[in-house]
Amino acid sequence: MSEGERTRVQPRAPELLRTPGALLTRTHLRELGLERRAVDAVFRTLPIVVLPGYSRPMVRAEDYLALVKRSTYHDDRVRP
């Protein structure tokens, strides 16, 4: 088995956004370009998934995309 075969490649955040049922960590949100304060705001707003025995909280990718959609203002909506 070669080195490349032994190394498991983790999916990148943009891939996960297109994957049904995907979970995003804080690292994924940073990879998408969010600064720490924005990542904190996402985690305060969305339901958190915490798996038993795993210390990293996650959010569902579809919840994140819905939040971005709800938080996007166009000419037809006034920002609060």
Residue frames relative to the residue before (quaternion, step in Angstrom):
aa qw qx qy qz dx dy dz
M 1.0000 0.0000 0.0000 0.0000 0.00 0.00 0.00
S 0.3566 -0.7503 0.5177 0.2044 3.59 -0.76 1.00
E 0.6977 -0.4636 0.3475 0.4213 3.55 -1.32 0.29
G 0.6582 0.5250 -0.3034 0.4461 3.58 0.99 -0.86
E 0.6606 0.5030 -0.3060 0.4659 3.57 1.07 -0.70
R 0.6685 0.4996 -0.2998 0.4621 3.58 1.09 -0.67
T 0.6711 0.4867 -0.2952 0.4750 3.57 1.09 -0.63
R 0.2425 -0.7686 0.5779 0.1284 3.55 -0.65 1.14
V 0.2987 -0.7601 0.5532 0.1644 3.55 -0.74 1.05
Q 0.3333 -0.7368 0.5574 0.1882 3.55 -0.77 1.06
P 0.5037 -0.6472 0.4664 0.3316 3.61 -0.98 0.74
R 0.4445 -0.6769 0.5243 0.2635 3.55 -1.10 0.76
A 0.6868 -0.5174 0.3303 0.3893 3.56 -1.19 0.56
P 0.6616 0.4982 -0.3452 0.4416 3.68 0.79 -0.80
E 0.6125 0.5393 -0.3387 0.4684 3.58 1.11 -0.68
L 0.6647 0.5208 -0.2990 0.4446 3.55 0.93 -0.95
L 0.6132 0.5565 -0.3544 0.4345 3.60 1.06 -0.66
R 0.7073 0.4201 -0.2479 0.5116 3.59 1.21 -0.49
T 0.6114 0.5665 -0.3333 0.4408 3.59 1.30 -0.05
P 0.4111 -0.7165 0.5000 0.2602 3.62 -0.56 1.09
G 0.8332 0.2101 -0.1740 0.4810 3.56 -0.96 0.93
A 0.4205 0.7311 -0.4566 0.2829 3.60 1.25 0.07
L 0.2543 -0.7372 0.6089 0.1451 3.52 -1.26 0.61
L 0.2222 -0.7803 0.5755 0.1024 3.56 -1.04 0.85
T 0.2804 -0.7287 0.6004 0.1727 3.55 -1.06 0.81
R 0.6971 -0.4158 0.3564 0.4626 3.55 -1.31 -0.02
T 0.6213 0.5505 -0.3364 0.4447 3.59 1.04 -0.76
H 0.6355 0.5189 -0.3326 0.4650 3.60 0.97 -0.79
L 0.6649 0.4983 -0.3142 0.4593 3.60 0.92 -0.88
R 0.6175 0.5178 -0.3441 0.4817 3.60 1.07 -0.66
E 0.6292 0.5393 -0.3216 0.4581 3.57 1.04 -0.81
L 0.6651 0.4901 -0.2939 0.4807 3.59 1.15 -0.63
G 0.6420 -0.5760 0.3020 0.4060 3.57 1.29 0.07
L 0.4991 0.6487 -0.4423 0.3668 3.60 1.21 0.13
E 0.3855 -0.6885 0.5580 0.2569 3.56 -1.02 0.78
R 0.7432 -0.4439 0.2681 0.4228 3.57 -1.29 0.35
R 0.6668 0.5015 -0.3166 0.4513 3.61 0.89 -0.85
A 0.6459 0.5037 -0.3205 0.4758 3.59 1.04 -0.72
V 0.6219 0.5244 -0.3365 0.4744 3.59 1.03 -0.77
D 0.6346 0.5221 -0.3215 0.4705 3.60 0.96 -0.86
A 0.6518 0.5158 -0.3143 0.4586 3.61 0.95 -0.84
V 0.6245 0.5251 -0.3344 0.4717 3.60 1.00 -0.79
F 0.7044 0.4640 -0.2708 0.4639 3.59 0.84 -0.95
R 0.6260 0.5071 -0.3479 0.4794 3.62 1.13 -0.45
T 0.7101 0.4940 -0.2471 0.4367 3.57 1.06 -0.79
L 0.7757 0.3738 -0.1791 0.4759 3.58 0.87 -0.96
P 0.5808 -0.5352 0.4612 0.4043 3.57 -1.26 0.35
I 0.3082 -0.7649 0.5470 0.1439 3.56 -0.98 0.92
V 0.2356 -0.7366 0.6177 0.1428 3.55 -1.07 0.80
V 0.0184 0.7772 -0.6271 0.0488 3.58 -0.76 1.11
L 0.2303 -0.7954 0.5509 0.1046 3.55 -0.49 1.21
P 0.5512 -0.6148 0.4408 0.3520 3.61 -0.98 0.77
G 0.8221 0.2194 -0.1775 0.4944 3.56 -0.88 0.95
Y 0.6868 0.4000 -0.2731 0.5419 3.60 1.27 0.03
S 0.3334 -0.8154 0.4472 0.1550 3.57 -0.58 1.15
R 0.6424 0.5381 -0.3380 0.4284 3.63 1.18 -0.28
P 0.3207 -0.7409 0.5530 0.2062 3.61 -0.65 1.05
M 0.1382 -0.7871 0.5989 0.0523 3.55 -1.18 0.62
V 0.2258 -0.7179 0.6317 0.1860 3.54 -1.35 0.26
R 0.5337 -0.6152 0.4678 0.3432 3.56 -1.18 0.53
A 0.5476 -0.6363 0.4363 0.3239 3.56 -0.95 0.91
E 0.6662 0.5022 -0.3208 0.4484 3.61 0.93 -0.82
D 0.6118 0.5276 -0.3519 0.4728 3.62 1.12 -0.59
Y 0.6362 0.5272 -0.3186 0.4645 3.57 1.02 -0.82
L 0.6704 0.4930 -0.3018 0.4653 3.60 0.88 -0.92
A 0.6386 0.5133 -0.3263 0.4714 3.60 1.02 -0.75
L 0.6291 0.5289 -0.3308 0.4638 3.60 1.02 -0.76
V 0.6501 0.5025 -0.3179 0.4730 3.59 0.92 -0.87
K 0.6515 0.5114 -0.3203 0.4597 3.60 0.95 -0.84
R 0.6689 0.4952 -0.2947 0.4696 3.61 0.93 -0.92
S 0.7327 0.4391 -0.2186 0.4719 3.55 1.09 -0.73
T 0.5674 0.5784 -0.3869 0.4403 3.59 1.26 0.14
Y 0.1455 -0.8078 0.5702 0.0330 3.53 -0.72 1.14
H 0.1472 -0.7740 0.6145 0.0399 3.51 -0.93 1.05
D 0.7525 -0.3724 0.2746 0.4687 3.57 -1.24 -0.23
D 0.6697 0.5179 -0.3023 0.4381 3.60 1.19 -0.47
R 0.7438 0.3156 -0.1990 0.5546 3.61 1.27 -0.14
V 0.3189 -0.7251 0.5781 0.1958 3.53 -1.11 0.71
R 0.4679 -0.6712 0.4999 0.2840 3.55 -0.92 0.92
P 0.5006 -0.6737 0.4467 0.3098 3.63 -0.90 0.88
